[in-house]
């Protein structure tokens, strides 16, 4: 019987879209993750796993940091690509007005196995209609604006990154590294992703949870309409914080309150209350308060309720969080 020739798989093509005034780390962070995966593969005697490249509509793209990127031209959109990653940065709004670029993103995404964004790059994906009806994340400071501009998107203000089908979106700046590590893990397995993280001296999964920033600060970036309510909630975590009670405190009907609150903050009142309670409990545990007392003080009612909330928002139990982050006495 003739021997079947050995087949060497082609490296996966990874394109990171840049534009004038792009956030430098949004581009460089993910690219370095894939480049390091290649380095480790070569050290093990294997061929390159990825073909990473920065692409843009122009040969030299100046980042907001003042460093120019020698980008490759935009490929023909109908050519297949494994992964398209759209970066963010100060230049994202002019980029959203570029109909030609938005058309390219839309067409390129149709021929990509996987599509992702870093930070405010989610604005470009949303403008192209790629996030309608999907869960998504973006930088915490842009959540209010994003929720108002793209009401069809199911924005999640907390996570470092979100996957919905073939579309991945990530939070601010360094979260692009977390996202890229997750993509490597999906492609190549946990062992290689962990080796890449160690090589880059970063966590494969951030300890203590996936929350990207303070819940209280994130919720303040709507139109300011509910900031006083948030301050009141933070001071009354053990009170009745049902939708009915919050609507009454805001002087609105329940239906109107829920609608306006979602538009202003990008989340629901119940989820916001849980975020604020988790945030308060984190501070209490960091200060050395026992888990039981933290649960009581922050309005969870029981340790089990707080444990479920911590696992949902932070990916760690209250006890594990306390052991890692409590200040030494």
FIPARO-258443 format. One record per residue (C-alpha): residue number from 0; residue in one letter; x, y negated, z. Coordinates in pm, whole numbers. Each point is the difference from the previous one (the first is absolute). Layout:
N
<site n="NUM" res="a" east="X" north="Y" up="Z"/>
...
//
This chain:
329
<site n="0" res="x" east="0" north="0" up="0"/>
<site n="1" res="x" east="142" north="-344" up="-85"/>
<site n="2" res="x" east="68" north="-224" up="298"/>
<site n="3" res="x" east="-227" north="-298" up="47"/>
<site n="4" res="x" east="217" north="-313" up="-25"/>
<site n="5" res="x" east="28" north="-203" up="319"/>
<site n="6" res="x" east="-216" north="-309" up="-9"/>
<site n="7" res="x" east="127" north="-319" up="163"/>
<site n="8" res="x" east="-296" north="-225" up="81"/>
<site n="9" res="x" east="26" north="-359" up="-117"/>
<site n="10" res="x" east="35" north="-259" up="275"/>
<site n="11" res="x" east="-322" north="-175" up="95"/>
<site n="12" res="x" east="-21" north="-348" up="-147"/>
<site n="13" res="x" east="-65" north="-262" up="272"/>
<site n="14" res="x" east="-71" north="-357" up="-113"/>
<site n="15" res="x" east="-11" north="-292" up="244"/>
<site n="16" res="x" east="-167" north="-302" up="-157"/>
<site n="17" res="x" east="162" north="-334" up="81"/>
<site n="18" res="x" east="-90" north="-359" up="-97"/>
<site n="19" res="x" east="134" north="-350" up="71"/>
<site n="20" res="x" east="17" north="-73" up="376"/>
<site n="21" res="x" east="-43" north="367" up="85"/>
<site n="22" res="x" east="85" north="110" up="355"/>
<site n="23" res="x" east="349" north="149" up="-35"/>
<site n="24" res="x" east="-43" north="280" up="254"/>
<site n="25" res="x" east="-330" north="106" up="-158"/>
<site n="26" res="x" east="208" north="99" up="-303"/>
<site n="27" res="x" east="330" north="102" up="156"/>
<site n="28" res="x" east="-143" north="202" up="291"/>
<site n="29" res="x" east="-194" north="260" up="-199"/>
<site n="30" res="x" east="269" north="18" up="-270"/>
<site n="31" res="x" east="264" north="80" up="261"/>
<site n="32" res="x" east="-212" north="281" up="145"/>
<site n="33" res="x" east="-21" north="172" up="-339"/>
<site n="34" res="x" east="366" north="-71" up="-75"/>
<site n="35" res="x" east="101" north="157" up="332"/>
<site n="36" res="x" east="-211" north="306" up="-76"/>
<site n="37" res="x" east="204" north="31" up="-320"/>
<site n="38" res="x" east="326" north="-40" up="191"/>
<site n="39" res="x" east="-92" north="280" up="240"/>
<site n="40" res="x" east="-112" north="226" up="-285"/>
<site n="41" res="x" east="331" north="-50" up="-181"/>
<site n="42" res="x" east="193" north="71" up="320"/>
<site n="43" res="x" east="-184" north="333" up="14"/>
<site n="44" res="x" east="94" north="78" up="-361"/>
<site n="45" res="x" east="-344" north="-77" up="-137"/>
<site n="46" res="x" east="-94" north="-233" up="-286"/>
<site n="47" res="x" east="-153" north="-341" up="64"/>
<site n="48" res="x" east="-358" north="13" up="123"/>
<site n="49" res="x" east="-106" north="-350" up="-102"/>
<site n="50" res="x" east="56" north="-258" up="-271"/>
<site n="51" res="x" east="-66" north="-323" up="194"/>
<site n="52" res="x" east="-9" north="-339" up="-173"/>
<site n="53" res="x" east="-115" north="-356" up="59"/>
<site n="54" res="x" east="-209" north="-126" up="-293"/>
<site n="55" res="x" east="-126" north="-348" up="-83"/>
<site n="56" res="x" east="-115" north="-223" up="-281"/>
<site n="57" res="x" east="347" north="-141" up="-58"/>
<site n="58" res="x" east="361" north="108" up="33"/>
<site n="59" res="x" east="95" north="-197" up="313"/>
<site n="60" res="x" east="-257" north="-41" up="276"/>
<site n="61" res="x" east="76" north="-241" up="282"/>
<site n="62" res="x" east="-122" north="118" up="341"/>
<site n="63" res="x" east="-123" north="-236" up="271"/>
<site n="64" res="x" east="329" north="69" up="182"/>
<site n="65" res="x" east="188" north="-164" up="-287"/>
<site n="66" res="x" east="153" north="324" up="-122"/>
<site n="67" res="x" east="-54" north="85" up="-364"/>
<site n="68" res="x" east="-106" north="351" up="-97"/>
<site n="69" res="x" east="127" north="147" up="-329"/>
<site n="70" res="x" east="-334" north="162" up="-80"/>
<site n="71" res="x" east="-86" north="225" up="-291"/>
<site n="72" res="x" east="-269" north="-118" up="-248"/>
<site n="73" res="x" east="-358" north="111" up="58"/>
<site n="74" res="x" east="-35" north="346" up="-158"/>
<site n="75" res="x" east="-273" north="71" up="-250"/>
<site n="76" res="x" east="-305" north="58" up="222"/>
<site n="77" res="x" east="-103" north="320" up="-178"/>
<site n="78" res="x" east="328" north="174" up="78"/>
<site n="79" res="x" east="-48" north="240" up="292"/>
<site n="80" res="x" east="158" north="-92" up="333"/>
<site n="81" res="x" east="5" north="190" up="326"/>
<site n="82" res="x" east="-42" north="-289" up="245"/>
<site n="83" res="x" east="-70" north="-371" up="-46"/>
<site n="84" res="x" east="72" north="-216" up="306"/>
<site n="85" res="x" east="-109" north="-365" up="-1"/>
<site n="86" res="x" east="199" north="-230" up="227"/>
<site n="87" res="x" east="-132" north="-310" up="178"/>
<site n="88" res="x" east="131" north="-339" up="104"/>
<site n="89" res="x" east="-57" north="-372" up="-38"/>
<site n="90" res="x" east="-37" north="34" up="-376"/>
<site n="91" res="x" east="-293" north="238" up="20"/>
<site n="92" res="x" east="-268" north="-265" up="-58"/>
<site n="93" res="x" east="148" north="-135" up="-326"/>
<site n="94" res="x" east="49" north="362" up="-103"/>
<site n="95" res="x" east="-370" north="66" up="65"/>
<site n="96" res="x" east="-82" north="-278" up="-248"/>
<site n="97" res="x" east="213" north="162" up="-271"/>
<site n="98" res="x" east="-264" north="186" up="-204"/>
<site n="99" res="x" east="265" north="175" up="-209"/>
<site n="100" res="x" east="173" north="135" up="311"/>
<site n="101" res="x" east="-328" north="108" up="159"/>
<site n="102" res="x" east="-93" north="179" up="-321"/>
<site n="103" res="x" east="336" north="177" up="-1"/>
<site n="104" res="x" east="-46" north="111" up="363"/>
<site n="105" res="x" east="-344" north="138" up="-76"/>
<site n="106" res="x" east="116" north="187" up="-310"/>
<site n="107" res="x" east="319" north="124" up="166"/>
<site n="108" res="x" east="-194" north="128" up="300"/>
<site n="109" res="x" east="-220" north="206" up="-231"/>
<site n="110" res="x" east="310" north="184" up="-117"/>
<site n="111" res="x" east="161" north="39" up="342"/>
<site n="112" res="x" east="-29" north="305" up="222"/>
<site n="113" res="x" east="13" north="-227" up="303"/>
<site n="114" res="x" east="-41" north="-374" up="59"/>
<site n="115" res="x" east="114" north="-197" up="304"/>
<site n="116" res="x" east="46" north="-352" up="131"/>
<site n="117" res="x" east="220" north="-160" up="262"/>
<site n="118" res="x" east="-120" north="-287" up="217"/>
<site n="119" res="x" east="-200" north="-258" up="-200"/>
<site n="120" res="x" east="52" north="205" up="-315"/>
<site n="121" res="x" east="-346" north="132" up="91"/>
<site n="122" res="x" east="-137" north="-331" up="-134"/>
<site n="123" res="x" east="126" north="96" up="-346"/>
<site n="124" res="x" east="-149" north="349" up="17"/>
<site n="125" res="x" east="-330" north="-145" up="122"/>
<site n="126" res="x" east="-3" north="-266" up="-273"/>
<site n="127" res="x" east="45" north="281" up="-253"/>
<site n="128" res="x" east="-305" north="175" up="152"/>
<site n="129" res="x" east="205" north="297" up="116"/>
<site n="130" res="x" east="-107" north="-24" up="365"/>
<site n="131" res="x" east="-377" north="-40" up="-39"/>
<site n="132" res="x" east="-173" north="247" up="231"/>
<site n="133" res="x" east="332" north="118" up="142"/>
<site n="134" res="x" east="161" north="-31" up="342"/>
<site n="135" res="x" east="300" north="-232" up="-5"/>
<site n="136" res="x" east="255" north="-183" up="214"/>
<site n="137" res="x" east="197" north="-321" up="-39"/>
<site n="138" res="x" east="207" north="-236" up="214"/>
<site n="139" res="x" east="-176" north="-81" up="327"/>
<site n="140" res="x" east="13" north="-376" up="-69"/>
<site n="141" res="x" east="-185" north="39" up="-330"/>
<site n="142" res="x" east="-286" north="220" up="120"/>
<site n="143" res="x" east="-257" north="-277" up="39"/>
<site n="144" res="x" east="73" north="-147" up="-342"/>
<site n="145" res="x" east="6" north="343" up="-160"/>
<site n="146" res="x" east="-333" north="102" up="154"/>
<site n="147" res="x" east="-167" north="-316" up="-128"/>
<site n="148" res="x" east="142" north="27" up="-352"/>
<site n="149" res="x" east="-56" north="373" up="-45"/>
<site n="150" res="x" east="-316" north="106" up="188"/>
<site n="151" res="x" east="-23" north="324" up="-200"/>
<site n="152" res="x" east="326" north="124" up="156"/>
<site n="153" res="x" east="-17" north="188" up="332"/>
<site n="154" res="x" east="281" north="-194" up="168"/>
<site n="155" res="x" east="162" north="154" up="308"/>
<site n="156" res="x" east="200" north="-262" up="193"/>
<site n="157" res="x" east="193" north="238" up="227"/>
<site n="158" res="x" east="188" north="271" up="-187"/>
<site n="159" res="x" east="357" north="-11" up="-125"/>
<site n="160" res="x" east="-128" north="162" up="-319"/>
<site n="161" res="x" east="-322" north="152" up="-134"/>
<site n="162" res="x" east="-51" north="273" up="-260"/>
<site n="163" res="x" east="-328" north="23" up="-188"/>
<site n="164" res="x" east="23" north="254" up="-279"/>
<site n="165" res="x" east="289" north="-85" up="-230"/>
<site n="166" res="x" east="21" north="-358" up="130"/>
<site n="167" res="x" east="224" north="-92" up="294"/>
<site n="168" res="x" east="19" north="-347" up="158"/>
<site n="169" res="x" east="230" north="-115" up="276"/>
<site n="170" res="x" east="28" north="-282" up="250"/>
<site n="171" res="x" east="264" north="-270" up="22"/>
<site n="172" res="x" east="351" north="10" up="-142"/>
<site n="173" res="x" east="189" north="277" up="185"/>
<site n="174" res="x" east="-313" north="216" up="-17"/>
<site n="175" res="x" east="102" north="59" up="-361"/>
<site n="176" res="x" east="279" north="219" up="138"/>
<site n="177" res="x" east="-253" north="198" up="206"/>
<site n="178" res="x" east="-215" north="39" up="-310"/>
<site n="179" res="x" east="290" north="118" up="-217"/>
<site n="180" res="x" east="105" north="252" up="265"/>
<site n="181" res="x" east="-356" north="136" up="2"/>
<site n="182" res="x" east="11" north="33" up="-379"/>
<site n="183" res="x" east="330" north="189" up="19"/>
<site n="184" res="x" east="-149" north="224" up="268"/>
<site n="185" res="x" east="-300" north="73" up="-222"/>
<site n="186" res="x" east="227" north="81" up="-295"/>
<site n="187" res="x" east="294" north="176" up="162"/>
<site n="188" res="x" east="-109" north="104" up="349"/>
<site n="189" res="x" east="61" north="-109" up="356"/>
<site n="190" res="x" east="363" north="110" up="25"/>
<site n="191" res="x" east="129" north="-222" up="-280"/>
<site n="192" res="x" east="-214" north="-297" up="105"/>
<site n="193" res="x" east="139" north="29" up="352"/>
<site n="194" res="x" east="356" north="21" up="-139"/>
<site n="195" res="x" east="-62" north="-319" up="-203"/>
<site n="196" res="x" east="-136" north="-177" up="308"/>
<site n="197" res="x" east="304" north="103" up="203"/>
<site n="198" res="x" east="235" north="-114" up="-275"/>
<site n="199" res="x" east="-172" north="-341" up="-6"/>
<site n="200" res="x" east="-11" north="-9" up="383"/>
<site n="201" res="x" east="-377" north="-48" up="10"/>
<site n="202" res="x" east="-285" north="205" up="145"/>
<site n="203" res="x" east="-175" north="244" up="-232"/>
<site n="204" res="x" east="-317" north="-89" up="189"/>
<site n="205" res="x" east="14" north="-300" up="227"/>
<site n="206" res="x" east="-16" north="97" up="368"/>
<site n="207" res="x" east="-295" north="-117" up="202"/>
<site n="208" res="x" east="-231" north="-24" up="-292"/>
<site n="209" res="x" east="-92" north="-136" up="-337"/>
<site n="210" res="x" east="-133" north="-341" up="109"/>
<site n="211" res="x" east="186" north="-262" up="-201"/>
<site n="212" res="x" east="-47" north="-298" up="233"/>
<site n="213" res="x" east="-185" north="-136" up="299"/>
<site n="214" res="x" east="-373" north="58" up="-35"/>
<site n="215" res="x" east="-80" north="-337" up="155"/>
<site n="216" res="x" east="218" north="-184" up="-249"/>
<site n="217" res="x" east="-121" north="200" up="-298"/>
<site n="218" res="x" east="-363" north="-76" up="83"/>
<site n="219" res="x" east="73" north="-373" up="16"/>
<site n="220" res="x" east="78" north="-25" up="-369"/>
<site n="221" res="x" east="-349" north="-38" up="-136"/>
<site n="222" res="x" east="-158" north="-344" up="-21"/>
<site n="223" res="x" east="37" north="-59" up="376"/>
<site n="224" res="x" east="-373" north="43" up="54"/>
<site n="225" res="x" east="33" north="277" up="256"/>
<site n="226" res="x" east="321" north="-94" up="181"/>
<site n="227" res="x" east="-190" north="-121" up="306"/>
<site n="228" res="x" east="-194" north="327" up="6"/>
<site n="229" res="x" east="325" north="198" up="-19"/>
<site n="230" res="x" east="141" north="-195" up="295"/>
<site n="231" res="x" east="-317" north="73" up="196"/>
<site n="232" res="x" east="18" north="372" up="-84"/>
<site n="233" res="x" east="364" north="15" up="114"/>
<site n="234" res="x" east="-104" north="-148" up="336"/>
<site n="235" res="x" east="-302" north="232" up="40"/>
<site n="236" res="x" east="119" north="340" up="-117"/>
<site n="237" res="x" east="-205" north="180" up="264"/>
<site n="238" res="x" east="-324" north="-182" up="-88"/>
<site n="239" res="x" east="-277" north="111" up="-238"/>
<site n="240" res="x" east="163" north="-53" up="-340"/>
<site n="241" res="x" east="-265" north="161" up="-215"/>
<site n="242" res="x" east="-92" north="-158" up="-333"/>
<site n="243" res="x" east="-318" north="-130" up="160"/>
<site n="244" res="x" east="194" north="-171" up="279"/>
<site n="245" res="x" east="258" north="-148" up="-237"/>
<site n="246" res="x" east="-266" north="-126" up="-238"/>
<site n="247" res="x" east="-179" north="-165" up="291"/>
<site n="248" res="x" east="326" north="-160" up="117"/>
<site n="249" res="x" east="50" north="-134" up="-354"/>
<site n="250" res="x" east="-355" north="-133" up="-28"/>
<site n="251" res="x" east="-85" north="220" up="-301"/>
<site n="252" res="x" east="-229" north="284" up="-87"/>
<site n="253" res="x" east="170" north="339" up="3"/>
<site n="254" res="x" east="-23" north="41" up="-378"/>
<site n="255" res="x" east="135" north="-348" up="-72"/>
<site n="256" res="x" east="275" north="38" up="260"/>
<site n="257" res="x" east="126" north="331" up="-143"/>
<site n="258" res="x" east="3" north="-138" up="-355"/>
<site n="259" res="x" east="178" north="-326" up="86"/>
<site n="260" res="x" east="243" north="173" up="233"/>
<site n="261" res="x" east="105" north="250" up="-265"/>
<site n="262" res="x" east="49" north="-278" up="-254"/>
<site n="263" res="x" east="214" north="-203" up="242"/>
<site n="264" res="x" east="218" north="277" up="143"/>
<site n="265" res="x" east="-12" north="291" up="-241"/>
<site n="266" res="x" east="-119" north="241" up="267"/>
<site n="267" res="x" east="-308" north="87" up="206"/>
<site n="268" res="x" east="-76" north="-140" up="348"/>
<site n="269" res="x" east="22" north="346" up="160"/>
<site n="270" res="x" east="338" north="66" up="-158"/>
<site n="271" res="x" east="127" north="-343" up="105"/>
<site n="272" res="x" east="-103" north="64" up="361"/>
<site n="273" res="x" east="182" north="331" up="-7"/>
<site n="274" res="x" east="308" north="-168" up="-148"/>
<site n="275" res="x" east="3" north="-265" up="271"/>
<site n="276" res="x" east="-43" north="261" up="273"/>
<site n="277" res="x" east="283" north="209" up="-141"/>
<site n="278" res="x" east="219" north="-310" up="-24"/>
<site n="279" res="x" east="-70" north="-89" up="363"/>
<site n="280" res="x" east="62" north="357" up="111"/>
<site n="281" res="x" east="332" north="6" up="-185"/>
<site n="282" res="x" east="116" north="-308" up="190"/>
<site n="283" res="x" east="-119" north="152" up="328"/>
<site n="284" res="x" east="184" north="326" up="-64"/>
<site n="285" res="x" east="313" north="-185" up="-110"/>
<site n="286" res="x" east="-14" north="-181" up="336"/>
<site n="287" res="x" east="-4" north="334" up="181"/>
<site n="288" res="x" east="-370" north="30" up="88"/>
<site n="289" res="x" east="-117" north="363" up="37"/>
<site n="290" res="x" east="-217" north="134" up="-281"/>
<site n="291" res="x" east="-312" north="34" up="216"/>
<site n="292" res="x" east="17" north="-358" up="125"/>
<site n="293" res="x" east="69" north="-132" up="-351"/>
<site n="294" res="x" east="-308" north="181" up="-131"/>
<site n="295" res="x" east="-215" north="-155" up="274"/>
<site n="296" res="x" east="147" north="-349" up="-35"/>
<site n="297" res="x" east="-44" north="-9" up="-378"/>
<site n="298" res="x" east="-359" north="121" up="-11"/>
<site n="299" res="x" east="44" north="350" up="-143"/>
<site n="300" res="x" east="-205" north="160" up="276"/>
<site n="301" res="x" east="211" north="315" up="9"/>
<site n="302" res="x" east="352" north="120" up="-74"/>
<site n="303" res="x" east="-134" north="230" up="-272"/>
<site n="304" res="x" east="-169" north="-288" up="-184"/>
<site n="305" res="x" east="324" north="-198" up="12"/>
<site n="306" res="x" east="199" north="303" up="-113"/>
<site n="307" res="x" east="-220" north="40" up="-309"/>
<site n="308" res="x" east="32" north="-370" up="-82"/>
<site n="309" res="x" east="379" north="10" up="36"/>
<site n="310" res="x" east="27" north="304" up="-225"/>
<site n="311" res="x" east="-226" north="-166" up="-257"/>
<site n="312" res="x" east="184" north="-334" up="-6"/>
<site n="313" res="x" east="354" north="85" up="108"/>
<site n="314" res="x" east="47" north="369" up="-70"/>
<site n="315" res="x" east="122" north="54" up="357"/>
<site n="316" res="x" east="-165" north="78" up="333"/>
<site n="317" res="x" east="-2" north="-267" up="275"/>
<site n="318" res="x" east="235" north="212" up="211"/>
<site n="319" res="x" east="246" north="43" up="-286"/>
<site n="320" res="x" east="-17" north="-371" up="-76"/>
<site n="321" res="x" east="62" north="-88" up="365"/>
<site n="322" res="x" east="296" north="236" up="27"/>
<site n="323" res="x" east="166" north="-157" up="-302"/>
<site n="324" res="x" east="-75" north="-367" up="51"/>
<site n="325" res="x" east="-60" north="-63" up="372"/>
<site n="326" res="x" east="249" north="-247" up="144"/>
<site n="327" res="x" east="253" north="166" up="228"/>
<site n="328" res="x" east="-46" north="-90" up="363"/>
//
